[in-house]
Amino acid sequence: MAARIKKPRIEKDMPVKVGMISLGCAKNRVDSEIMLGLIKNAGYGVTGDIGDADIVVVNTCGFIEDSKQEAIDTILEVAELKKTGNVKGIVVAGCLAQRYGKNIVRSIPEADAVVGSYGYSNVCEAIRSIITGEKVIKTENPESRAAAEKSRRLCYYDDCEETDLSYLDGERVLTTPKSYAYLKIAEGCSNRCTYCAIPSIRGAFRSRPVEKLVSEAKILAGQGVKEIVVVAQDTTMYGTDIAGKSLLPELLAELDRIEGIRFIRILYLYPDEITEEILDAISGCKKVVPYFDIPLQHISDSVLKRMNRRGNGKLYRDVIKELREKIPGCVIRTSLITGFPGETEDDHRELLEFLRETRLERVGVFTYSKEDGTPAANLNRQLPPSTKNRRQKELMAVQQKVSREFNRGRVGKVFPVIIDSVSEDGIFYVGRSYMEAPEEDGNVYFAAKGEHSIGDVVNVKVLVAEEYDVTGEECADSD
């Protein structure tokens, strides 16, 4: 039967309405939700319809070239609404603003305010500056100040010191379905991979206290969230900066006790830091799903060395073998970078063989992006785009075959599936088993025997398998 879910009631409009566009990763989404909480508590209205907003905040990603271009395109698209709609001002926030703030001031006059990733708590002041026309400049950088002073109207922040993480303790306005929410356990990164600009944008790795995270997770559970997705730049390093050891096992044990939470999923586990203690904690928690998101980036020792990645190809293979032996049925996801400076055809073939050999269930392949200010940008033997694109296609062709065969092996089996939404045609519910991370992997589509709500968990028998998605029907039996 067709799926039906009652739409939420729309709250009464406030005098000034603010819309949010969140680009990039899940960690950025949490920051967007925190900003929405600040905006709401300041008395502004919050709208999901950008065309109906008076002020639009674009929380940008500035990690790689594609994400930078997406951010710029989005800002310019919103700027068109100034001509045709209600939009009166644009706040550019986040990583692109932090990394290229003065360039945005100089080159994108459509931006009325610029708030970097260290200045999220100032978003309401930025909005007020647009409404009142008052120019506010807060920066210790002479270049940035000079650029800002020439701007027509601007609220500009270029904080030079890393902020503490107390802003993350504020109220969040969730932008995910009620089925899941992200729990950001740390900020920044100290790994210093040669291709990555995150440490210069977000600062060093800083963990949030366990008690703060447990309190936040309980609030999320009280709001009806069923799945907690634990995120950080490196979740295995959680707590090492404040306790000298990983506090991830302790955190997972506390989260596992929270009533109302059905599933706990951990993303961004670095392979060289997956210890016996962490594995025991995952195995010992009833709600932690056997899904391992492990960013490997490559398998060639020579490429890994130039990337300044800890570990080597043998260690990575050993970790995968150990996970599958200790936790049968686990799903492993990774991200890979192809076309890194100096990557040879032999390195590429080794990576292809690695995918055929290990048959990882989930893989994302990205072409290397030469980023300003990173050590890799100065390495010799930079590869042409044609080579990078060809290698990406070859890697994805291998992975698509692996993924298709993996999904076909699920046909006839039954999995608990958490409902995220309804398909556009209204026929199927759309959800995920433990094998699918939200916004990263495929979906489980299924026809239901009755009506369900977002966040309900339903047993689904898989009937049809495609490369990334599977389709099935609700059933009473469990596998």
Residue, then its C-alpha position, 0 to 999 in steps of 0.5 A: m500500500a502507498a506510504r503516508i506520513k503526516k506533514p508537520r505543522i508550519e509555525k507562525d511566521m516571525p517578522v524576520k525569517v532566516g533560511m539556512i543552506s548547509l554544504g559539505c560534511a555532517k560536521n558542518r551540518v551540526d554547526s548549521e543546526i547550532m547557528l539555527g538554534l542561536i537564530k531562533n533564540a534571538g527571536y528570528g523566524v526560521t524557514g526551510d523555504i529559501g525563497d521565503a527567507d529575508i536573510v539566508v545563511v550559506n554555511t560553506c565547505g572549502f575542503i577541495e576545489d569542487s566544494k569551493q566551486e559549489a559554495i560560490d555557485t550557491i552564493l550566486e544563486v541565492a543572490e539572484l533571489k535578491k532580485t526576484g524574491n524576498v531575500k534581503g541579505i546573505v551571510v557567508a559562513g563556515c570553512l570557505a569564509q574562514r579560509y578565503g574571507k578577505n577574497i570573498v569580501r573583495s570578489i563577491p559583493e553579493a555577500d553582505a556578511v562573512v563569518g568564519s568557522y571560528g565565528y559561528s557564535n556571531v551569526c546573529e550579530a551578522i544578521r543584525s548588521i544586515i538589517t540595520g545597515e551597520k558595518v561591523i569588522k572584527t579582525e586582527n589581520p590588516e589585509s582582512r581589515a583593509a578589504a572589509e573597510k572598502s566593502r559596501r556593507l559588511c559584518y566580517y569576522d576573522d578570528c585569529e584564535e581557535t574558539d573553545l567548543s562551548y558553542l556546540d553546547g547550545e540548542r540545535v534546530l535539527t535539519t535531518p529527519k527525526s530518524y537520525a542526528y549527528l553527534k559532533i564529538a570533537e573539532g579540528c584535526s592534528n593529523r597533518c595529512t599533506y593534501c588536507a587543509i582542515p587543520s589550517i581551517r578548523g585548528a587542532f583536534r579538540s575533544r568535547p567532554v563526555e558528560k556534555l555529549v551524553s547530555e546532548a544525546k539524551i536531548l536528541a533522544g527526547q526529541g524522538v531521534k532513533e539513530i545517533v551518528v558519531v562524527a569528528q575528523d578522527t573519532t578514534m582520537y577522541g579524548t586523547d587531547i584531554a585524557g592522554k588516551s582514547l575515551l571513545p570506549e567510555l563514550l560509547a558505553e554511556l551512549d549505549r545506556i540512553e533510553g530511546i536510542r535504537f542505533i549508534r553509528i561511528l564514522y571516521l575511524y582511523p585504521d592505525e588507531i582501531t585498538e582492541e579496547i575500541l573493538d571490545a567496546i563496539s562489540g560489547c554495546k548492544k546499540v552500536v551497529p557493525y559499520f566501520d567507516i575507515p578513511l584509508q585514502h590509498i594502499s600503496d606504501s609510497v603514496l601513503k608516505r607522501m600523504n603523511r598517513r600513519g600506517n601502511g598497506k599491510l596494516y590496513r589489510d590486517v585491520i580489515k581482516e581482523l574486523r571481519e574475523k572478530i565481527p562477522g557481518c560487519v560492513i566496511r566503508t572507506s574513501l580513496i584518493t586517486g591521482f595524488p602527486g607521484e602516483t604511478e600506474d603500478d600504484h594505481r594497479e595496486l589500488l585496483e587489486f586491493l578493491r578486488e581482493t578485499r571487496l569492501e562494501r562501501v567505497g568513495v573515490f575522489t580525484y586529488s585536489k591541489e589545495d592552497g597552503t598544503p604540502a602536497a601542492n608543492l610536490n613534484r609530478q602533479l598529474p593531469p586531470s585526464t589521468k586522475n579522471r581515468r583512474q577514478k573511473e577505473l576504480m569505481a568500475v571495479q567497486q560498482k561490480v563489488s557493490r552489485e554482487f554484495n547487494r545481490g547477496r542480500v536478496g531473500k534476507v531480512f534486515p531491520v530498517i529505520i525509516d527516513s522518508v517516503s519516495e517521491d511517488g508515495i509508493f515506497y518507504v525509504g530507509r536504511s539498514y545497519m549497512e547504510a550510513p545516512e547521506e553516504d550510502g544507498n537506501v532500502y526502498f520497501a512496500a509496507k503492510g501498514e502506515h509508519s512514521i519517520g524513525d520507525v524500525v521495520n523488518v524488511k525482506v530484500l527482493v531486488a538488488e541494484e548497485y547501491d540500493v535495494t528494494g523489498e517488502e515489510c515482513a514480520d520475521s527477523d533474519 
